[in-house]
Amino acid sequence: MKLFDEIKTGIKAKKEIPAKDTRREYYERSCSRLTEQLENIRNNYDMTDDPDTIDALIYEENAVLCRLDSLYRQARSEGITLEPHERRRYY
């Protein structure tokens, strides 16, 4: 409803800046989700021998790694420190 009101009136509502702990939780949840995706991608390497599928998995893995790196940089810029993920590549 809020988005509809913004579109209808043309006035954007101010976003509240969440507390640092809430931001930390956001970054931790996002990091956990991306790390889980990375784990799933890496587990799929063992389930295929098709070269095209392996190429696709490599691209997906690199995309998730880039999103994780971006997330860490963003958190660090806000003064939040996160535990690093394991960065290894299969190619």
C-alpha positions in Angstrom: 0.0 0.0 0.0 2.9 2.3 0.8 4.4 1.9 -2.6 1.0 2.5 -4.3 0.6 5.8 -2.2 4.1 6.8 -3.4 3.2 6.2 -7.0 -0.2 7.9 -6.7 1.2 11.0 -4.9 4.6 11.1 -6.6 6.1 11.7 -3.2 8.6 9.2 -1.9 8.3 8.3 1.8 11.5 8.7 3.9 13.2 5.5 4.7 14.1 5.0 8.3 17.7 4.2 8.9 17.8 0.9 10.8 19.9 0.5 14.0 23.4 -0.9 13.6 22.3 -4.2 15.2 19.5 -4.6 12.7 21.9 -3.9 9.8 24.3 -6.5 11.2 21.5 -9.0 11.3 20.6 -8.1 7.7 24.2 -8.6 6.6 24.5 -11.9 8.5 21.3 -13.2 7.0 22.4 -12.2 3.5 25.8 -13.7 4.0 24.3 -16.9 5.3 21.9 -17.2 2.3 24.7 -16.5 -0.2 27.0 -18.9 1.5 24.3 -21.6 1.3 23.8 -20.9 -2.4 27.5 -21.2 -2.9 27.6 -24.5 -1.1 24.7 -25.8 -3.3 26.5 -24.8 -6.4 29.6 -26.5 -5.3 27.7 -29.7 -4.5 26.3 -29.7 -8.0 29.8 -30.0 -9.5 29.8 -33.6 -8.3 26.5 -34.4 -9.9 27.2 -33.6 -13.5 29.7 -34.3 -16.2 28.1 -32.1 -18.9 30.6 -29.4 -19.9 27.9 -26.8 -20.5 26.4 -27.4 -17.1 29.8 -27.2 -15.5 30.4 -23.8 -17.3 27.1 -22.6 -16.0 28.0 -23.6 -12.5 31.3 -21.8 -12.7 29.4 -18.6 -13.8 26.9 -19.0 -11.0 29.7 -19.5 -8.5 31.5 -16.4 -9.6 28.3 -14.4 -9.4 27.7 -15.5 -5.8 31.3 -14.8 -4.9 31.0 -11.3 -6.3 27.8 -10.6 -4.4 29.5 -11.9 -1.2 32.4 -9.6 -1.8 30.1 -6.6 -2.4 28.2 -7.5 0.8 31.4 -7.5 2.8 32.5 -4.2 1.4 29.2 -2.6 2.1 29.1 -3.9 5.7 32.7 -2.7 6.2 31.8 0.7 5.0 29.1 0.9 7.7 31.6 -0.3 10.4 30.3 -3.8 10.6 32.7 -6.7 10.5 31.5 -10.1 9.2 33.2 -13.5 9.3 34.7 -14.2 5.9 33.5 -17.1 3.8 35.8 -19.7 2.4 36.8 -18.6 -1.1 37.9 -21.5 -3.3 37.1 -22.1 -6.9 36.8 -25.4 -8.7 38.1 -24.4 -12.1 
